[in-house]
Amino acid sequence: MSNVPMQPGFPTTRLRRLRKTAALRKMFGETDLTTPDLIYPLFVVEGDNVKNEISSMPGQYQLSVDNVLRECEELQRLGLGSVLLFGIPLKKDEAGSEAYASDGIIQRAVRAIKESFPHLLVVTDVCLCEYTSHGHCGVIEDGHVNNDKTLALLIREALSHAESGADIVAPSDMMDGRVGAIRAGLDTAGFGETPIMAYAAKYSSAFYGPFRQAAESAPQFGDRKGYQMDPANSDEAMREIALDIQEGADIVMVKPALSYLDVIRRAKESFNIPLAAYNVSGEYSMIKAAANNGWLDGDKAMMEVLTSIKRAGADIIITYFAKEAARIINLK
């Protein structure tokens, strides 16, 4: 007999009994990842039959609207029911005017998707960074983003998405008061039934690097630390989430996911509201890079990460892994 002290209940209590077979492990699994949990992000560009691979995100592409529709057809076959759209315009200016143009790339993409796939849930990112010549998320004055002047443009952008048929609008800019401003703008215009998914706790993260290549949205000067959150703070995240709920958010989000599982757990325990988490580009790309080098099993790492995000408390996971994960989930 070993000299290792036995835990109370041993040998009568043996937790390994319920791990012995695959059937037992499946029966007593505590966290179930399903395809309706997943939202697939898409990058939409101008043109016809465009499919530009994103070098820092293997397997991800910038797609023209016609190829977005082909992608949506595949998503439905896989049992995936929702997309998150990011637009990349041909021209950018100081005010990001293409973000709220009635014939903008996202507005046209939303109309096309809803016409061809009316039951597919379309979420639109509401921000200016992809559309501004300076790459920041709002109006620049004296070298800084002017919070309150930015709100007026975000309202116009969200309203243009709703008018085009978006099912959910998702402001990601991190301006103070933007959820309340967008909610009031939508309600006044007759879109009181359009939900808001707020990027409530969005951190200033190094894990956004590949996305900024994909969306062509890197800031041309400075950084976004003046409006995105300090990675060291979690109490502040609770305040941000509480304010967004107070202003009318229907869903709140923590972004990124993997380095902020503690924030997801705190949010889930603190607020009785649907919770999303964004498994961001850098989290995707580092697994892809390691898998491509043979350093780990990519599929197993992917499923472990997504399960950890769900286990932490996320109801919805936005992830570039959605299609690959769906194929595995569908085989269960």
LUMBA-411697 format. One record per residue (C-alpha): x, y, z. Coordinates in pm, 1 decimal. Example, Ala and Ser with C-alpha at 12.3 -4.5 7.8 and 13.67 -1.06 7.14 Angstrom:
% LUMBA-411697
NODE_1230.0_-450.0_780.0 .
NODE_1367.0_-106.0_714.0 .
% end
This chain:
% LUMBA-411697
NODE_0.0_0.0_0.0 .
NODE_128.4_347.7_-88.5 .
NODE_211.1_599.2_183.9 .
NODE_6.1_861.5_-3.9 .
NODE_-274.3_980.0_229.6 .
NODE_-614.7_857.5_113.7 .
NODE_-897.9_1105.7_58.8 .
NODE_-1215.4_1067.5_268.8 .
NODE_-1439.7_803.0_114.5 .
NODE_-1165.4_614.1_-69.9 .
NODE_-1175.8_328.7_-168.9 .
NODE_-1557.0_337.4_-160.9 .
NODE_-1558.6_661.7_-361.4 .
NODE_-1369.7_629.8_-690.3 .
NODE_-1432.8_912.6_-938.8 .
NODE_-1263.0_718.1_-1217.9 .
NODE_-1562.1_483.3_-1233.4 .
NODE_-1754.8_739.2_-1438.1 .
NODE_-1461.9_793.6_-1676.7 .
NODE_-1411.5_428.8_-1767.7 .
NODE_-1587.2_423.0_-2107.0 .
NODE_-1676.9_669.4_-2379.8 .
NODE_-2047.0_612.7_-2308.7 .
NODE_-2002.5_698.0_-1940.6 .
NODE_-1792.5_1004.4_-2017.9 .
NODE_-2054.9_1128.1_-2262.9 .
NODE_-2341.5_1063.9_-2022.2 .
NODE_-2183.1_1259.3_-1739.5 .
NODE_-2019.6_1536.0_-1939.9 .
NODE_-2104.6_1872.3_-1785.4 .
NODE_-2053.2_2102.1_-2083.8 .
NODE_-2217.2_2042.0_-2421.7 .
NODE_-2091.1_2241.8_-2720.2 .
NODE_-2350.0_2256.3_-3000.4 .
NODE_-2367.2_2420.3_-3342.6 .
NODE_-2630.4_2679.4_-3235.9 .
NODE_-2373.2_2807.8_-2984.8 .
NODE_-2142.6_2923.5_-3267.1 .
NODE_-2137.9_3240.8_-3478.0 .
NODE_-1910.9_3248.2_-3783.8 .
NODE_-1740.3_3579.5_-3873.0 .
NODE_-1714.1_3679.7_-4239.0 .
NODE_-1510.1_3954.8_-4406.3 .
NODE_-1696.0_4110.5_-4699.7 .
NODE_-1523.2_4302.7_-4981.6 .
NODE_-1628.0_4466.3_-5305.9 .
NODE_-1613.6_4288.2_-5640.4 .
NODE_-1731.1_3964.3_-5798.8 .
NODE_-1598.4_3613.9_-5730.6 .
NODE_-1337.2_3748.9_-5488.4 .
NODE_-1181.4_3504.9_-5241.5 .
NODE_-861.1_3647.5_-5096.5 .
NODE_-695.0_3417.8_-4843.4 .
NODE_-585.6_3594.1_-4524.8 .
NODE_-222.9_3491.2_-4480.5 .
NODE_-223.0_3526.3_-4100.8 .
NODE_-550.5_3330.5_-4065.8 .
NODE_-518.5_3003.3_-4260.5 .
NODE_-854.4_2894.6_-4400.0 .
NODE_-1013.3_3240.3_-4368.6 .
NODE_-1086.7_3473.3_-4659.7 .
NODE_-1202.2_3813.4_-4769.2 .
NODE_-1512.6_3735.5_-4975.2 .
NODE_-1722.9_3925.5_-5225.6 .
NODE_-2098.3_3911.8_-5171.2 .
NODE_-2151.1_3627.3_-5421.0 .
NODE_-1896.5_3413.4_-5237.2 .
NODE_-2047.6_3510.4_-4903.5 .
NODE_-2372.4_3356.3_-5027.8 .
NODE_-2189.1_3036.2_-5120.4 .
NODE_-2038.2_3034.3_-4772.8 .
NODE_-2381.1_3077.2_-4614.4 .
NODE_-2508.1_2776.7_-4808.9 .
NODE_-2226.9_2564.8_-4663.0 .
NODE_-2292.0_2697.7_-4313.6 .
NODE_-2654.3_2590.9_-4332.4 .
NODE_-2553.4_2241.9_-4446.8 .
NODE_-2332.0_2218.3_-4140.1 .
NODE_-2612.6_2323.7_-3907.9 .
NODE_-2466.1_2667.0_-3836.2 .
NODE_-2732.1_2934.0_-3815.9 .
NODE_-2559.5_3269.4_-3769.5 .
NODE_-2289.4_3494.7_-3912.6 .
NODE_-2115.5_3812.3_-3799.3 .
NODE_-2029.4_4049.5_-4084.1 .
NODE_-1732.0_4284.8_-4116.6 .
NODE_-1709.1_4514.6_-4418.0 .
NODE_-1403.3_4631.7_-4609.7 .
NODE_-1489.3_4925.6_-4837.7 .
NODE_-1306.6_5037.4_-5150.1 .
NODE_-1261.6_5388.8_-5015.9 .
NODE_-1207.9_5527.3_-4667.9 .
NODE_-1233.5_5879.2_-4528.8 .
NODE_-1198.4_6066.8_-4200.6 .
NODE_-1564.0_6014.6_-4107.5 .
NODE_-1594.3_5651.1_-4220.4 .
NODE_-1886.9_5745.2_-4441.5 .
NODE_-1905.1_5406.1_-4614.1 .
NODE_-2001.4_5253.8_-4278.0 .
NODE_-2346.6_5412.8_-4294.2 .
NODE_-2397.7_5442.9_-4671.3 .
NODE_-2722.0_5282.6_-4787.6 .
NODE_-2530.8_5107.1_-5068.4 .
NODE_-2228.7_5020.3_-4852.3 .
NODE_-2069.6_4679.5_-4866.8 .
NODE_-2229.7_4552.3_-4544.2 .
NODE_-2571.8_4692.3_-4630.9 .
NODE_-2566.6_4511.9_-4966.6 .
NODE_-2434.3_4191.9_-4810.6 .
NODE_-2710.2_4188.9_-4548.1 .
NODE_-2982.1_4237.4_-4810.1 .
NODE_-2838.1_3960.6_-5027.5 .
NODE_-2809.5_3713.0_-4738.8 .
NODE_-3158.5_3780.0_-4607.3 .
NODE_-3304.4_3743.7_-4956.0 .
NODE_-3134.1_3407.9_-5019.5 .
NODE_-3125.6_3271.8_-4664.0 .
NODE_-3408.9_3439.8_-4472.4 .
NODE_-3371.2_3210.7_-4170.3 .
NODE_-2997.9_3270.9_-4127.1 .
NODE_-2929.2_3502.8_-3833.9 .
NODE_-2724.6_3801.3_-3952.0 .
NODE_-2527.0_3999.1_-3693.7 .
NODE_-2346.1_4313.7_-3805.5 .
NODE_-2042.2_4471.5_-3644.6 .
NODE_-2110.2_4838.9_-3574.2 .
NODE_-1781.5_5028.8_-3569.9 .
NODE_-1594.2_5277.5_-3785.5 .
NODE_-1237.9_5139.8_-3780.5 .
NODE_-1268.7_4945.1_-4107.5 .
NODE_-1405.0_5255.2_-4281.1 .
NODE_-1189.3_5542.2_-4153.6 .
NODE_-870.6_5652.1_-4323.9 .
NODE_-698.9_5677.6_-3983.5 .
NODE_-812.0_5332.5_-3863.1 .
NODE_-959.0_5448.9_-3534.2 .
NODE_-1309.8_5368.6_-3414.8 .
NODE_-1446.6_5721.8_-3416.0 .
NODE_-1413.7_6090.0_-3503.5 .
NODE_-1062.4_6224.9_-3449.0 .
NODE_-1014.8_6567.8_-3292.0 .
NODE_-678.5_6694.9_-3167.2 .
NODE_-531.0_6349.3_-3207.1 .
NODE_-794.5_6172.6_-2996.5 .
NODE_-1128.2_6001.7_-3059.6 .
NODE_-1415.9_6233.7_-2972.0 .
NODE_-1661.1_6008.9_-2790.3 .
NODE_-1983.2_6207.6_-2826.3 .
NODE_-1939.0_6308.0_-3189.8 .
NODE_-1873.8_5942.6_-3270.8 .
NODE_-2209.3_5838.7_-3122.9 .
NODE_-2404.7_6016.0_-3394.6 .
NODE_-2221.8_5819.6_-3665.5 .
NODE_-2266.3_5488.4_-3483.7 .
NODE_-2640.9_5550.6_-3467.0 .
NODE_-2647.0_5608.3_-3843.6 .
NODE_-2445.0_5291.5_-3903.6 .
NODE_-2662.3_5072.4_-3679.6 .
NODE_-2980.0_5213.9_-3833.0 .
NODE_-2853.4_5147.9_-4187.4 .
NODE_-2783.9_4785.3_-4090.4 .
NODE_-3129.4_4742.1_-3939.8 .
NODE_-3291.0_4896.3_-4246.5 .
NODE_-3100.2_4648.0_-4463.1 .
NODE_-3238.3_4355.5_-4262.0 .
NODE_-2977.4_4282.1_-3993.3 .
NODE_-3119.6_4062.9_-3717.3 .
NODE_-2879.0_4189.9_-3448.6 .
NODE_-2649.8_4493.2_-3440.2 .
NODE_-2325.8_4461.4_-3243.9 .
NODE_-2144.0_4783.2_-3148.6 .
NODE_-1774.4_4710.9_-3092.8 .
NODE_-1631.3_5063.7_-3071.6 .
NODE_-1620.8_5095.3_-2688.5 .
NODE_-1745.7_5454.6_-2684.7 .
NODE_-1918.7_5551.1_-2360.6 .
NODE_-2296.5_5565.8_-2397.2 .
NODE_-2314.5_5408.3_-2741.0 .
NODE_-2557.8_5131.5_-2645.4 .
NODE_-2811.4_5379.5_-2511.3 .
NODE_-2765.1_5607.9_-2811.1 .
NODE_-2810.3_5324.1_-3061.3 .
NODE_-3108.7_5186.7_-2870.1 .
NODE_-3279.2_5525.2_-2878.1 .
NODE_-3198.3_5568.3_-3247.7 .
NODE_-3336.4_5227.4_-3340.8 .
NODE_-3649.4_5273.3_-3131.6 .
NODE_-3723.3_5615.9_-3276.8 .
NODE_-3686.3_5480.3_-3631.5 .
NODE_-3925.6_5191.1_-3572.3 .
NODE_-3667.8_4917.9_-3505.3 .
NODE_-3755.9_4857.6_-3143.8 .
NODE_-3746.7_4480.3_-3200.1 .
NODE_-3384.4_4478.3_-3323.8 .
NODE_-3158.1_4340.4_-3049.4 .
NODE_-2820.6_4488.5_-2954.7 .
NODE_-2525.2_4261.8_-2881.0 .
NODE_-2278.9_4490.7_-2707.9 .
NODE_-1905.0_4431.5_-2708.6 .
NODE_-1927.9_4523.4_-2342.5 .
NODE_-1586.6_4417.6_-2211.1 .
NODE_-1354.5_4457.9_-2508.8 .
NODE_-991.2_4458.3_-2410.9 .
NODE_-696.7_4627.9_-2580.7 .
NODE_-539.5_4298.9_-2682.9 .
NODE_-238.5_4174.8_-2876.9 .
NODE_-459.8_3891.9_-3004.2 .
NODE_-632.3_4119.4_-3258.7 .
NODE_-332.1_4134.6_-3491.8 .
NODE_-450.8_3892.3_-3763.9 .
NODE_-798.4_4049.0_-3764.6 .
NODE_-651.0_4390.8_-3839.3 .
NODE_-484.6_4243.8_-4147.7 .
NODE_-809.1_4074.0_-4250.4 .
NODE_-1027.2_4381.8_-4196.2 .
NODE_-757.8_4629.4_-4306.6 .
NODE_-831.3_4824.7_-3991.0 .
NODE_-501.8_4884.7_-3811.7 .
NODE_-479.4_5236.1_-3659.0 .
NODE_-252.7_5464.9_-3860.5 .
NODE_-123.6_5635.0_-3546.2 .
NODE_-124.8_5562.9_-3175.1 .
NODE_-330.6_5277.3_-3035.3 .
NODE_-677.7_5207.9_-2895.6 .
NODE_-590.0_5197.0_-2527.1 .
NODE_-785.6_5517.9_-2469.6 .
NODE_-1114.8_5339.8_-2536.2 .
NODE_-1050.3_4964.8_-2519.6 .
NODE_-995.3_4809.5_-2177.1 .
NODE_-674.6_4743.0_-1984.9 .
NODE_-609.1_4364.4_-1980.3 .
NODE_-523.8_4390.8_-1609.4 .
NODE_-877.9_4495.3_-1511.4 .
NODE_-1177.2_4275.4_-1435.8 .
NODE_-1372.7_4492.2_-1188.1 .
NODE_-1393.0_4754.7_-1461.2 .
NODE_-1535.0_4491.2_-1696.2 .
NODE_-1822.4_4434.4_-1455.7 .
NODE_-1893.3_4808.3_-1456.3 .
NODE_-1884.6_4820.2_-1836.9 .
NODE_-2123.9_4526.8_-1863.8 .
NODE_-2359.4_4670.9_-1602.2 .
NODE_-2373.3_5004.2_-1785.8 .
NODE_-2443.7_4838.8_-2121.4 .
NODE_-2727.4_4637.4_-1967.6 .
NODE_-2866.4_4952.6_-1808.9 .
NODE_-2853.7_5125.4_-2148.9 .
NODE_-3051.6_4847.4_-2317.1 .
NODE_-2811.9_4576.0_-2435.3 .
NODE_-2988.4_4245.2_-2500.7 .
NODE_-2665.1_4041.9_-2518.7 .
NODE_-2325.6_4134.4_-2374.7 .
NODE_-1986.2_4015.8_-2492.6 .
NODE_-1638.8_3956.8_-2352.6 .
NODE_-1357.0_3990.5_-2607.2 .
NODE_-1110.3_3817.1_-2635.5 .
NODE_-1222.8_3488.8_-2482.7 .
NODE_-929.6_3261.5_-2404.7 .
NODE_-720.8_3500.8_-2193.2 .
NODE_-1036.0_3630.4_-2021.3 .
NODE_-1213.4_3314.0_-1907.7 .
NODE_-1218.5_3456.8_-1554.9 .
NODE_-1405.8_3763.6_-1682.4 .
NODE_-1655.7_3541.0_-1865.5 .
NODE_-1715.2_3345.3_-1544.5 .
NODE_-1758.8_3663.2_-1337.2 .
NODE_-2000.6_3805.4_-1593.0 .
NODE_-2205.4_3487.2_-1601.3 .
NODE_-2231.0_3477.4_-1222.9 .
NODE_-2307.7_3848.8_-1191.9 .
NODE_-2561.1_3915.7_-1467.4 .
NODE_-2876.2_3733.8_-1575.5 .
NODE_-2841.0_3809.7_-1945.9 .
NODE_-2724.3_3618.1_-2256.7 .
NODE_-2344.7_3623.3_-2270.3 .
NODE_-2126.5_3604.0_-2582.1 .
NODE_-1750.7_3554.3_-2603.8 .
NODE_-1529.9_3623.5_-2904.5 .
NODE_-1263.6_3360.3_-2976.0 .
NODE_-1054.0_3614.5_-3164.0 .
NODE_-818.0_3595.3_-3460.1 .
NODE_-493.9_3560.0_-3264.0 .
NODE_-640.4_3274.5_-3061.8 .
NODE_-738.0_3105.1_-3387.2 .
NODE_-409.0_3170.2_-3563.2 .
NODE_-181.3_3047.4_-3284.8 .
NODE_-357.4_2709.0_-3281.4 .
NODE_-343.6_2692.3_-3660.0 .
NODE_28.1_2775.5_-3658.8 .
NODE_109.3_2516.2_-3394.1 .
NODE_-99.6_2251.9_-3571.2 .
NODE_59.0_2327.8_-3908.5 .
NODE_401.3_2278.2_-3748.2 .
NODE_297.2_1946.3_-3596.8 .
NODE_333.2_2076.7_-3242.1 .
NODE_-17.6_1980.3_-3135.4 .
NODE_-337.7_1820.6_-3260.7 .
NODE_-528.0_2114.2_-3407.0 .
NODE_-875.7_1960.6_-3386.5 .
NODE_-833.3_1853.0_-3025.4 .
NODE_-689.7_2190.1_-2924.0 .
NODE_-973.5_2370.1_-3103.2 .
NODE_-1243.6_2168.3_-2927.7 .
NODE_-1071.2_2203.0_-2590.6 .
NODE_-1054.9_2579.4_-2626.7 .
NODE_-1416.4_2615.8_-2742.2 .
NODE_-1536.9_2387.0_-2463.9 .
NODE_-1343.4_2591.7_-2208.1 .
NODE_-1515.5_2909.3_-2327.3 .
NODE_-1856.4_2743.3_-2301.1 .
NODE_-1764.8_2595.1_-1961.8 .
NODE_-1661.9_2937.5_-1832.5 .
NODE_-2016.8_3058.9_-1897.5 .
NODE_-2051.1_3182.2_-2254.5 .
NODE_-2389.5_3113.2_-2413.9 .
NODE_-2263.9_3216.8_-2760.1 .
NODE_-1913.5_3182.9_-2907.5 .
NODE_-1802.2_3388.7_-3205.6 .
NODE_-1524.7_3186.1_-3366.4 .
NODE_-1339.2_3132.7_-3693.4 .
NODE_-1336.2_2764.2_-3596.9 .
NODE_-1715.4_2738.3_-3636.1 .
NODE_-1715.2_2528.7_-3954.8 .
NODE_-1441.8_2291.8_-3837.8 .
NODE_-1604.0_2253.8_-3497.7 .
NODE_-1944.0_2188.9_-3655.4 .
NODE_-1805.3_1901.2_-3859.8 .
NODE_-1674.9_1738.2_-3541.3 .
NODE_-1991.3_1810.1_-3343.9 .
NODE_-2203.7_1659.0_-3622.3 .
NODE_-2011.4_1332.4_-3597.3 .
NODE_-2093.8_1284.3_-3229.4 .
% end
